[in-house]
Amino acid sequence: MRGLLVVPGRKTLRNIASQFDGLSAEQNVHHFISESPWEWMPIRRSLARRVQGMLEPEAWVINSTVIPKTGSYSVGVDPQYHPHTGRSVNGQRVVGTWMATPRTAVPVDWQLCISGRWLEDPLRTRVAIPDTVTESSVETCVRAAVAQAVSIGGLPGGPFVIDAVEADTMALTRYLLMSGSVFVVRVAPETLLRLDRAELPRYGDREQPAGELAAALTRLRRRVNSADGPMLAAAIPVVMPRSSGGRRMTLVAERAEGMPDRLWLTSAHTLSVASVLRLTRLVGVVARGFSTTSEAVGMLDFAGRSYPGWHRHMTLASVAHMAAALNVEGSPTEGGGS
């Protein structure tokens, strides 16, 4: 932990081991991370409870990201499509679970998406993927993240703010509705929805892309004050496609000058548009926390190959993130460690 917090440069196992004396330090650190039997989930649950007590978060934020890798040997590495840039990069597709307030966010759980090729021997054995691990998409990783969050005793079961447009939104929404969770999910413009004719009787109920609905119903737009300043936003009552159960939802479409519409599907019918937008802004808090604190404590730096090693490294880096972000007693501060 001290190595993740204070060792300069990349937080590789070799650099972390450099703070210890003796020729066997690097081997011992490698064994502790990649081969020793300690389980990471109890640590993550304890971390989440600690963050809950210290931070009093407003929501769980679950997002999908890519950790770039130059080689092809680290577990889970594949060509990954990046929807915001429209390009593919070589790396690991991961889904992070964060506890967030408008000022701070701390990661408490991680899912690693695994393609089928990693489950075939000898590759599977070489990277020590357990027999219980199956092929996983972004959607299944998000579902696993929600289930893990709900399973932690004594913590709130929502709301969930989910930014993972690579996932099957309708399948994910069905799962969230069945779980009874309050959620806000970012949706792609091509996501098919139907207007709720009980609320908008003058309109048809054929399935239409969410982006077209937002563009057509300009009369529903209202000026809203958000953390990013004034913007136009609309709350559009919609119904999921008949194949998805026909449940009533709200499509929140936000439009800021010079920016494409951002679309969110929510089950939080009692929340105002401003309140929903306040929750969506937690995604930006997470992004800033990842690019500053997470990267500083070595979240991107694991160079080992094993599946257990990756999870242990991400767990310890998450604890280091909490220590750095919340200035936990015993963590380094400006002017020296305590």
C-alpha positions as CSV (number, residue, x, y, z in Angstrom):
1,M,0.0,0.0,0.0
2,R,2.8,2.4,0.8
3,G,4.4,1.6,-2.5
4,L,1.2,2.5,-4.4
5,L,1.0,5.7,-2.5
6,V,4.6,7.0,-2.4
7,V,6.8,5.2,-4.9
8,P,7.5,7.6,-7.8
9,G,6.7,6.6,-11.4
10,R,4.8,3.5,-12.5
11,K,3.5,1.3,-9.7
12,T,4.9,-2.0,-11.2
13,L,5.7,-4.9,-8.9
14,R,9.4,-4.2,-9.4
15,N,9.1,-0.6,-8.4
16,I,6.9,-1.4,-5.4
17,A,9.5,-4.0,-4.3
18,S,12.3,-1.4,-4.5
19,Q,11.2,0.1,-1.1
20,F,12.2,-3.2,0.6
21,D,15.7,-4.5,1.4
22,G,16.9,-7.9,0.3
23,L,17.3,-9.8,-3.0
24,S,14.0,-11.7,-2.5
25,A,11.8,-8.5,-2.2
26,E,10.6,-8.5,-5.8
27,Q,9.9,-12.2,-5.7
28,N,8.0,-11.8,-2.5
29,V,5.9,-8.9,-3.8
30,H,5.1,-10.9,-7.0
31,H,4.0,-13.9,-4.9
32,F,1.8,-11.7,-2.7
33,I,0.0,-10.2,-5.6
34,S,-0.1,-13.0,-8.2
35,E,0.1,-16.3,-6.4
36,S,-0.9,-16.1,-2.7
37,P,-4.4,-17.3,-1.8
38,W,-5.9,-14.2,-0.2
39,E,-9.4,-13.3,-1.4
40,W,-10.1,-9.9,-2.8
41,M,-13.9,-9.7,-2.3
42,P,-13.9,-9.4,1.5
43,I,-11.4,-6.5,1.2
44,R,-13.7,-4.8,-1.4
45,R,-16.7,-5.2,0.9
46,S,-14.8,-3.8,3.8
47,L,-13.6,-0.9,1.6
48,A,-17.2,-0.1,0.5
49,R,-18.4,0.0,4.1
50,R,-15.5,2.3,5.1
51,V,-16.3,4.6,2.2
52,Q,-20.0,4.7,3.1
53,G,-19.1,5.8,6.6
54,M,-16.6,8.5,5.5
55,L,-18.2,9.8,2.3
56,E,-22.0,9.3,2.6
57,P,-22.2,8.8,-1.2
58,E,-25.2,9.9,-3.2
59,A,-25.1,7.0,-5.6
60,W,-23.3,4.0,-7.0
61,V,-21.7,4.9,-10.4
62,I,-20.9,2.0,-12.7
63,N,-19.0,2.7,-15.8
64,S,-17.1,0.9,-18.6
65,T,-13.6,1.8,-19.6
66,V,-10.6,0.4,-21.4
67,I,-7.2,0.0,-19.8
68,P,-4.7,0.3,-22.7
69,K,-1.9,-2.4,-22.9
70,T,1.0,-2.5,-25.3
71,G,1.4,-6.2,-25.3
72,S,-1.0,-9.2,-25.6
73,Y,-0.1,-11.2,-22.6
74,S,-2.0,-9.6,-19.7
75,V,-5.2,-11.3,-18.9
76,G,-8.3,-10.1,-20.8
77,V,-6.3,-8.1,-23.4
78,D,-8.1,-7.9,-26.8
79,P,-8.9,-5.2,-29.4
80,Q,-11.5,-3.0,-27.7
81,Y,-13.8,-0.6,-29.5
82,H,-14.0,2.8,-27.9
83,P,-17.4,4.3,-28.6
84,H,-16.4,7.9,-27.8
85,T,-13.5,8.0,-30.2
86,G,-14.9,5.5,-32.8
87,R,-11.6,3.6,-32.8
88,S,-10.3,0.2,-31.5
89,V,-7.4,0.0,-29.0
90,N,-5.5,-2.9,-27.5
91,G,-6.4,-3.3,-23.9
92,Q,-8.6,-4.7,-21.1
93,R,-12.3,-3.9,-21.0
94,V,-13.2,-3.3,-17.3
95,V,-16.3,-2.2,-15.5
96,G,-15.8,-0.2,-12.3
97,T,-18.1,0.4,-9.4
98,W,-17.7,3.7,-7.6
99,M,-19.3,5.4,-4.6
100,A,-19.7,9.0,-5.5
101,T,-20.7,12.5,-4.2
102,P,-20.6,15.7,-6.3
103,R,-17.0,16.3,-5.1
104,T,-15.4,12.9,-4.6
105,A,-15.7,9.3,-5.9
106,V,-13.9,6.1,-4.7
107,P,-13.8,2.8,-6.7
108,V,-14.8,-0.2,-4.6
109,D,-15.2,-3.1,-7.1
110,W,-14.0,-4.1,-10.5
111,Q,-15.2,-6.6,-13.2
112,L,-12.8,-7.7,-16.0
113,C,-14.6,-8.6,-19.3
114,I,-13.3,-11.9,-20.6
115,S,-13.6,-13.0,-24.2
116,G,-14.0,-16.6,-25.2
117,R,-10.4,-17.0,-26.4
118,W,-9.1,-16.5,-22.9
119,L,-11.2,-19.5,-21.6
120,E,-9.4,-22.0,-23.9
121,D,-6.4,-23.9,-22.7
122,P,-3.5,-23.5,-22.5
123,L,-4.2,-19.7,-22.3
124,R,-6.8,-20.2,-19.4
125,T,-4.4,-22.2,-17.3
126,R,-1.5,-19.9,-18.0
127,V,-3.3,-16.8,-16.6
128,A,-5.0,-18.8,-13.8
129,I,-8.6,-18.0,-14.7
130,P,-10.9,-19.9,-12.3
131,D,-13.3,-22.6,-13.6
132,T,-16.2,-20.4,-12.3
133,V,-15.4,-17.6,-14.7
134,T,-17.3,-17.6,-18.0
135,E,-17.3,-15.4,-21.1
136,S,-18.5,-11.9,-20.1
137,S,-19.8,-8.9,-22.1
138,V,-20.1,-5.4,-20.8
139,E,-23.7,-6.1,-20.0
140,T,-23.0,-9.2,-17.9
141,C,-20.2,-7.3,-16.1
142,V,-22.5,-4.4,-15.2
143,R,-25.1,-6.9,-13.9
144,A,-22.4,-8.6,-11.8
145,A,-21.4,-5.2,-10.5
146,V,-25.0,-4.3,-9.5
147,A,-25.4,-7.7,-7.8
148,Q,-22.2,-7.3,-5.8
149,A,-23.2,-3.8,-4.7
150,V,-26.7,-5.0,-3.6
151,S,-25.1,-8.0,-1.7
152,I,-23.1,-5.8,0.7
153,G,-25.0,-5.7,3.9
154,G,-25.8,-2.4,5.5
155,L,-25.4,-0.3,2.3
156,P,-28.1,1.3,0.2
157,G,-29.2,-0.7,-2.9
158,G,-29.2,2.4,-5.2
159,P,-29.5,4.6,-6.9
160,F,-27.3,3.3,-9.7
161,V,-25.9,5.6,-12.3
162,I,-24.7,3.5,-15.2
163,D,-22.6,4.8,-18.1
164,A,-21.9,1.8,-20.4
165,V,-23.3,2.5,-23.8
166,E,-21.5,-0.6,-25.2
167,A,-24.0,-2.8,-23.2
168,D,-27.4,-4.0,-24.4
169,T,-29.4,-1.3,-22.8
170,M,-32.8,-3.0,-23.0
171,A,-31.5,-6.3,-21.5
172,L,-29.7,-4.3,-18.7
173,T,-32.8,-2.2,-18.0
174,R,-34.9,-5.4,-17.7
175,Y,-32.5,-6.7,-15.1
176,L,-32.5,-3.5,-13.1
177,L,-36.3,-3.4,-13.1
178,M,-36.4,-7.0,-11.9
179,S,-34.0,-6.1,-9.1
180,G,-36.2,-3.3,-7.9
181,S,-33.3,-0.8,-8.0
182,V,-33.6,2.9,-8.7
183,F,-31.4,3.7,-11.7
184,V,-30.3,6.1,-14.3
185,V,-28.8,4.5,-17.4
186,R,-27.1,6.3,-20.3
187,V,-28.6,5.1,-23.6
188,A,-27.4,5.4,-27.2
189,P,-29.4,7.5,-29.7
190,E,-30.4,4.4,-31.6
191,T,-32.1,2.7,-28.6
192,L,-35.7,1.8,-29.5
193,L,-38.4,3.1,-27.3
194,R,-42.1,3.9,-27.5
195,L,-43.9,7.1,-26.2
196,D,-46.2,6.5,-23.3
197,R,-49.6,7.3,-24.8
198,A,-51.2,7.5,-21.4
199,E,-49.1,10.6,-20.9
200,L,-48.9,11.8,-24.5
201,P,-52.2,10.6,-26.1
202,R,-51.8,12.7,-29.3
203,Y,-48.7,10.8,-30.4
204,G,-48.3,7.4,-31.9
205,D,-46.8,4.5,-30.1
206,R,-44.5,2.9,-32.7
207,E,-41.0,2.2,-31.6
208,Q,-38.6,4.9,-32.5
209,P,-34.9,5.6,-31.7
210,A,-34.4,7.6,-28.5
211,G,-32.4,10.2,-30.4
212,E,-35.3,10.9,-32.8
213,L,-37.8,11.2,-29.9
214,A,-35.6,13.8,-28.2
215,A,-35.2,15.7,-31.4
216,A,-38.9,15.7,-32.2
217,L,-40.4,16.7,-28.9
218,T,-38.9,20.1,-28.6
219,R,-42.0,21.4,-26.8
220,L,-41.1,19.3,-23.8
221,R,-37.7,21.0,-23.3
222,R,-37.3,23.2,-20.3
223,R,-34.4,25.4,-19.1
224,V,-32.7,23.6,-16.2
225,N,-29.8,24.8,-13.9
226,S,-27.2,22.0,-13.6
227,A,-23.7,21.7,-12.2
228,D,-22.5,22.6,-15.8
229,G,-24.7,25.7,-15.9
230,P,-28.1,26.4,-17.6
231,M,-29.1,23.9,-20.3
232,L,-32.2,22.6,-22.0
233,A,-33.6,19.3,-20.9
234,A,-36.7,17.3,-21.5
235,A,-38.4,14.5,-19.5
236,I,-40.1,12.3,-22.0
237,P,-42.5,9.5,-20.8
238,V,-41.7,6.3,-22.6
239,V,-42.5,2.7,-22.6
240,M,-40.0,-0.1,-23.2
241,P,-40.6,-2.2,-26.3
242,R,-43.2,-4.8,-25.9
243,S,-40.6,-7.5,-26.2
244,S,-39.1,-6.0,-23.0
245,G,-42.2,-6.0,-20.9
246,G,-43.7,-2.6,-21.7
247,R,-42.6,-1.0,-18.4
248,R,-43.0,2.8,-18.1
249,M,-39.8,4.8,-17.9
250,T,-38.6,8.4,-18.3
251,L,-36.2,9.4,-21.1
252,V,-34.2,12.5,-20.0
253,A,-32.7,14.3,-22.9
254,E,-30.2,17.1,-22.1
255,R,-28.9,19.6,-24.6
256,A,-26.0,21.9,-24.0
257,E,-24.8,24.5,-26.6
258,G,-22.2,23.0,-28.9
259,M,-22.6,19.4,-27.5
260,P,-24.6,16.4,-28.8
261,D,-27.6,15.4,-26.8
262,R,-27.0,13.1,-23.9
263,L,-29.8,10.6,-23.2
264,W,-30.6,8.9,-20.0
265,L,-33.3,6.3,-19.2
266,T,-34.5,6.3,-15.6
267,S,-36.9,4.5,-13.3
268,A,-36.9,7.4,-10.9
269,H,-40.3,8.8,-11.8
270,T,-40.5,11.0,-8.6
271,L,-37.3,12.8,-9.3
272,S,-37.2,16.2,-11.0
273,V,-35.2,16.6,-14.2
274,A,-32.7,18.7,-12.2
275,S,-32.3,15.9,-9.7
276,V,-31.7,13.3,-12.4
277,L,-29.1,15.5,-14.1
278,R,-27.4,16.0,-10.7
279,L,-27.0,12.2,-10.5
280,T,-25.7,12.0,-14.1
281,R,-23.0,14.5,-13.2
282,L,-21.5,12.0,-10.9
283,V,-20.2,10.2,-14.0
284,G,-17.9,13.2,-14.5
285,V,-16.7,13.1,-10.9
286,V,-15.7,9.4,-11.5
287,A,-13.9,10.3,-14.7
288,R,-11.9,13.0,-13.0
289,G,-11.1,10.7,-10.1
290,F,-9.9,8.0,-12.4
291,S,-7.6,10.2,-14.5
292,T,-6.0,11.9,-11.4
293,T,-6.1,9.8,-8.2
294,S,-6.6,6.3,-9.7
295,E,-3.8,6.7,-12.3
296,A,-1.5,8.2,-9.6
297,V,-1.8,5.2,-7.4
298,G,-1.1,2.7,-10.2
299,M,-4.6,1.6,-11.3
300,L,-3.2,1.2,-14.9
301,D,0.2,-0.2,-14.0
302,F,-0.3,-3.9,-13.3
303,A,2.0,-5.7,-15.8
304,G,1.5,-9.3,-14.6
305,R,-0.5,-11.9,-16.5
306,S,-2.7,-13.6,-14.0
307,Y,-6.4,-13.1,-13.4
308,P,-6.1,-13.3,-9.6
309,G,-3.1,-11.0,-9.7
310,W,-5.1,-8.4,-11.7
311,H,-8.0,-8.5,-9.2
312,R,-5.6,-8.2,-6.2
313,H,-3.7,-5.3,-7.7
314,M,-7.0,-3.5,-8.5
315,T,-8.3,-4.1,-5.0
316,L,-5.1,-2.6,-3.4
317,A,-5.1,0.3,-5.8
318,S,-8.7,1.0,-4.9
319,V,-7.8,1.1,-1.2
320,A,-4.9,3.4,-2.1
321,H,-7.3,5.6,-4.0
322,M,-9.5,6.0,-0.9
323,A,-6.5,6.8,1.2
324,A,-5.3,9.5,-1.2
325,A,-8.7,11.0,-2.1
326,L,-10.1,11.1,1.5
327,N,-6.7,11.8,3.2
328,V,-7.1,8.8,5.5
329,E,-4.9,8.8,8.5
330,G,-1.6,7.1,7.7
331,S,-1.7,8.0,4.0
332,P,0.8,10.5,2.5
333,T,-0.1,14.2,2.5
334,E,1.6,17.2,1.1
335,G,4.9,17.7,2.9
336,G,5.4,14.0,3.7
337,G,3.7,10.9,4.9
338,S,2.4,10.5,8.4
